[in-house]
Amino acid sequence: MAKKPKRAPDDEEGAEGEARPPGGSRKRLVLIALAAVLLLGGGGGGYLFLKSRAAHAEKQAAETKAPVAFMDLREMVMNLTSDIGQSQTRFIKLKVALEVRDAKVAAEIQPLMPRVEDAFQVYIRELRPTDFEGSMGTYRLREELLRRVNVAVYPAKVDAVLFKEFVIQ
């Protein structure tokens, strides 16, 4: 058998007999490095651009944010409907504030406060102590009171019902 001739390190043929372009591995390495630099530069520039836009949007939101007004309702103490099999009467002590868009809306709502308090008392007196269990019970109460107060003060609008004091005894 004939021996294969040994290749010189600078031979122009590859391991499998393919022709290797002169300096090909260096060009490939330079292209990969250039692509990585461009990718990192573009990513960094995009990050800075988006960060500056977000800061600008926050600044505009802070400037355009209108002041809100809060209206306190008087403290209410009501009895709750007893649970089945319980003879003990339970009470709720509730102090609420209403959040409105501005003082002008608060002035519109002020004459209607007896209607709001009546709507609250009629609804709450029908509840049982078990209706307030957990955070979901409080959340449902807040949403229902907000719905009822907006019906009572229509066309004005209340944005939120805030609990200042909430005690069940």
C-alpha positions in Angstrom: 0.0 0.0 0.0 1.1 3.5 -0.8 1.4 5.9 2.0 -0.4 9.2 1.9 1.9 12.2 1.7 2.0 14.3 4.8 0.4 17.8 4.5 2.2 20.9 5.2 0.5 23.3 7.7 0.0 25.9 5.1 -1.6 23.5 2.7 -4.6 25.0 0.8 -6.7 21.9 1.2 -8.9 21.2 4.2 -9.0 17.9 6.1 -11.5 16.3 3.7 -9.9 17.5 0.6 -11.9 20.7 0.2 -10.2 23.9 -0.7 -9.9 26.4 2.2 -10.0 30.1 1.3 -6.8 31.8 2.3 -7.3 33.7 5.6 -10.9 32.5 5.9 -10.9 31.8 9.6 -9.6 35.3 10.3 -12.2 37.0 8.2 -14.9 34.9 9.9 -13.6 35.8 13.3 -13.5 39.5 12.4 -17.1 39.4 11.1 -18.4 37.6 14.2 -16.7 40.2 16.4 -18.1 43.1 14.3 -21.6 41.6 14.5 -21.3 41.2 18.3 -20.2 44.8 18.7 -23.0 46.1 16.5 -25.5 44.0 18.4 -24.4 45.2 21.8 -24.2 48.8 20.6 -27.7 48.6 19.1 -29.1 46.9 22.2 -27.6 49.5 24.5 -28.8 52.4 22.4 -32.3 50.9 22.3 -32.3 50.5 26.1 -31.2 54.1 26.6 -33.8 55.4 24.1 -36.7 53.5 25.8 -35.5 54.5 29.3 -35.5 58.2 28.3 -39.0 57.9 26.8 -40.4 56.2 29.9 -38.9 59.0 32.1 -40.4 61.6 29.8 -43.9 59.9 30.0 -43.7 59.7 33.8 -42.8 63.4 34.0 -45.8 64.3 31.8 -48.1 62.1 33.9 -46.9 63.8 37.1 -47.5 67.3 35.5 -51.0 66.5 34.2 -52.2 64.6 37.3 -55.1 66.6 38.6 -55.5 67.0 42.4 -58.2 64.8 43.9 -60.6 65.7 46.7 -61.8 63.5 49.6 -65.1 63.7 51.3 -65.6 62.2 54.8 -68.9 60.6 55.6 -70.0 60.6 59.2 -69.2 57.6 61.3 -72.0 54.9 61.0 -72.8 52.2 63.5 -75.3 49.6 62.3 -76.4 46.1 63.3 -75.9 43.2 61.0 -78.3 40.4 60.2 -77.6 37.5 62.5 -76.3 34.3 61.0 -78.6 31.2 61.1 -78.6 29.7 64.6 -77.1 32.8 66.3 -79.1 35.0 68.6 -76.3 37.4 69.4 -76.6 40.7 67.5 -73.4 41.9 65.8 -72.6 45.5 64.9 -70.4 47.2 62.4 -68.7 50.5 62.9 -67.8 52.1 59.6 -66.1 55.4 58.7 -65.7 56.0 55.0 -64.1 58.7 52.7 -65.1 59.2 49.1 -62.5 60.1 46.5 -63.7 62.5 43.8 -61.9 64.1 40.8 -61.8 67.7 42.2 -63.4 70.1 44.7 -66.0 71.1 42.1 -67.4 67.5 42.0 -67.3 67.4 45.8 -69.5 70.5 45.9 -72.0 68.8 43.6 -72.1 65.7 45.9 -72.3 67.5 49.3 -76.1 68.2 49.1 -76.7 64.5 48.3 -74.9 63.1 51.3 -78.1 62.0 53.1 -79.0 59.9 50.1 -75.5 58.3 50.1 -75.7 57.5 53.8 -79.1 56.0 53.4 -77.9 53.8 50.5 -75.0 52.6 52.6 -77.1 51.8 55.6 -79.9 49.9 53.7 -77.3 47.7 52.0 -75.1 47.0 55.1 -77.9 46.1 57.4 -78.8 43.2 55.1 -75.3 41.7 55.3 -74.2 38.9 57.7 -70.8 38.8 59.6 -69.7 36.0 57.3 -70.0 38.3 54.3 -67.0 40.2 55.6 -64.6 37.3 55.9 -61.3 37.6 54.3 -60.0 40.3 52.0 -62.5 39.4 49.3 -65.4 40.3 51.6 -63.9 43.7 52.1 -63.2 44.1 48.4 -66.8 43.2 47.5 -68.2 45.6 50.1 -66.0 48.4 48.7 -67.1 47.7 45.1 -70.8 47.5 46.1 -70.7 50.7 48.1 -69.0 52.5 45.1 -71.7 51.3 42.8 -74.4 52.5 45.2 -72.9 55.8 45.8 -72.5 56.5 42.1 -76.2 55.7 41.6 -77.1 58.0 44.4 -75.0 61.0 43.1 -75.6 60.6 39.4 -74.6 62.5 37.2 -71.6 63.3 39.4 -69.1 60.4 39.8 -67.2 59.1 42.8 -63.8 57.4 41.9 -63.3 55.4 45.0 -64.6 54.4 48.4 -61.9 54.4 51.1 -62.3 52.7 54.5 -61.0 54.9 57.3 -62.4 52.7 60.1 -64.0 49.3 59.7 -64.8 47.3 62.9 -67.1 44.4 63.3 -68.1 43.5 66.9 
